[in-house]
Amino acid sequence: MKRQNFMHYNMALVGGIFGGFAVCNLGEIFGNAQTLNLMGIVRSLIYCEPGVFLLRFIAALLYFLGFTLAAVLPKFLKSKTELISFGIDAAAFLTLLLMPESIPPYISLYPIFFATAFQWTAFEYIDGYNCSTIFSSNNYRQFLTSAVQLAIDRDRSRITKIRVFGLTLLYFHIGVALACAGSLFFGRLSAALGIIALIPALICKYKNVIKRRALKAR
């Protein structure tokens, strides 16, 4: 397996841990996406709930800042965006680990909103496919539709796409399972699993950087 692909699947594992942690510890709210939050913003306007609106607006703003920064930084930092994503993810997990449980769950989700949005853009592509490492809906659709199409037309060119989306789904849900199991036994301390899960991806990135420097030195 190519190192870049391994790193992508590893980050899908991390995305699953973020999602599983939020669902198990923070009010069963999936913090990796914005659909529910944006719907909540509309609801808070209709129901005249300014406090709720403010909380949800801040969440949407953090998500916007996350994916915007990840899109803009490559213009200035080139290949360092992935390394920054590792750092942001680690900081988010550390914040979740140290955050008092007295803080309302929705506010506790703020680090996840920002970190996963940044990660989404930093690890957006694999083998030419736009494949998210932080949620599953499109990956699920791409995997199953490609599998059905392969069964119908026997076009083996679809196998790579099936493998890419299938493995991303698998690693993401392994991450969810780890977070759920960790939360069952350790509660919010299970956020430490996310920091541990980042280590293989960081090592992989380091090896890629060393290899790139060696090629330039020739």
N, C-alpha and C positions, 0 to 999 in steps of 0.2 A: 504493500500500500504506500502511495506517495505521502511524503511528510505533510504536505499541504492538506491532503484529504484527511489524514489522521487528525490533524489539528482541527479541521472543520467538525468532524464527528465528536471529537473531545469537547468542543465548545457546545455542541448540541447536548451533550451530557450535562454540561454546566447550566445551559438554559433550562433543562429539565429539572435540575436541582432548584433553581430559582423559582420555577413555577410550582413544583411540589411543595417547597417550603412555604410559599405564600398561601397556597390552598389549605395546608395543614395547620398553619400557625397564625395566619392573618385574616381571619374571617371568611375563609373559602373564596377569596378574591384572587383571580388570576392576574398577577401584576406584570406579565410579559407583554400584554397587548392593551389597546386603548378602546376597543369597541364598547365595552361595558361602561368605561369611564365617560366617554363622549355621550353615550345615551343618558348617563346620570347627570351630565351637565344640562342637557335639554330638559330632563325631568325637574331638576332643581330650579330652572327658570320658570317652568310652567307652574310648579307648586310654591313658588316664591320662598325658596330656602337659601338665603344669601350665604349662610355659613357653609352649607354643603357645596354650593356652587364654588366658593373660594377654594375649598379643599380639593375639589375635582379639577378646577382650573389650574391650580399649581401642579397637580399630577400631569395634566396634559402639557403644560409648559416644560416640565422636566423631561418628558418623553420627546418633545420637539427639540429641546436643546441637545439631548443625547444623540439622536440620529443626524441632526444638523452638524454638530461638531465632528462626528465620524465621517461625514461627507466632505467637510471643508478641510480638515486637517491634512489629508494626503497631499494637498496642493503645496503644503509647507514642510511636512515631515516625511513624505514618501512612504517608506515601508514600516514606519514606527506606529501606525494606527493600531495594528494588532497588539503590539506591546502595551500601548496605552489602554486598550480594552482589557487586557489581563489585569492591569493595575486598578482600573475602575471596578471591575468585577470583584477583585480581592477586597478593595475598600468597602464595597457594598456589603459583602458577606461579613466583614469585620464589624461594620456598623450594625448589621442585623444581630450579630452575636452579642454586642455590648449594649444594645438599645434596651432600656427598661421596658418591661411588659406593661407598665402602666400607661405607656404612650398608646393612643388609639391606633387600632390596626391599619386604618387607611393612611395615616401619616407614616407609619412604619414601612409602608409599601414604597415610599418615595425613592429610597436607594435602588429598589428593583426597577422602578419605572425608568430611571436615568440609565442605569447600567445595561439593562437588556436592550434599550433603544440604541445605545452606542454599539453594543455587541452585534445587533441585527445588521447594521451597516458595515461594520468592520469585517464580519464574516458572512458576506452576502452571497458569494458565488462559490461553486465547486464544479469543476469540469465543465464550465460554461453554463451551468444551470443556476438560476436564482432560487436558492434553497435556504430557507430560514433556519437558524439554530435556536430560536427562542419560542416558537409556537408551531403547531402541527397542521392546521386546517388545509393550507395549500399543499403541503408535503403529502398529506394523506390523500388528497385528490389526485395529485400528480402520480403518486405511486400506484394507486388502484386503477386509474384510467389507463396508464401505460401497461399495467399487467393485463388488463382486459383486452387492450388493443393488440398486445403480443399474442394472446391466446386466439384472437380472431384472424389476424393477418400474418402471423408467424414471422414478423419483421424483427430479426434479431438485433437490429440497430437500437431497439428500445431497451435492451438489457442493461446498458450503462445507466440510463435514466432510472430504471427500476432499482438498480443497485444503489445509486446515489440517494434517492429519496427514501428508499427502504431502510438503509443503514442510518440515515439521519433520524428517521422516525424511531428506529430501535434504540439508538443511543440516547435520544431525548427522553424516551419513556423509561429507560434504565435509570436515568437521572431522577425522574419523577419517583420511581420506586425507592431509590436510595434516600431521597428526601423524606418520603412518607415513613419508611422504616426508621430513619434517624429521628424524625419528629415523634414517633410513637414511643421511643425509649428515652430520648434526650430533650424533647421539646425544642425550644429555640436554639439550644446549643448545637443542634444539627446543622446550623449555618456553617460550621467549621468544615463540613463535608465539601462545600463549594470551594473553599480555599485549597483543600487537598486535591480536588479534581482539576484545578487549574495547573498543577505542577507538570503533568505530562505534556500539556500543550505548550507551556513555557519552555520546557526542555527541547521540544520539537522546533519551536521558533528559534531558539538559540543555535541549534544545529544548522538550521537553514541560513542564518546570518553568517555563521562561520564558513559554511560552504560557499556562499556568495562572495565573501571576502577573499577566500582562497582562489576562486576563479578569476577575480579581478586582479589578483597579484601576479598571475601567470603572464 
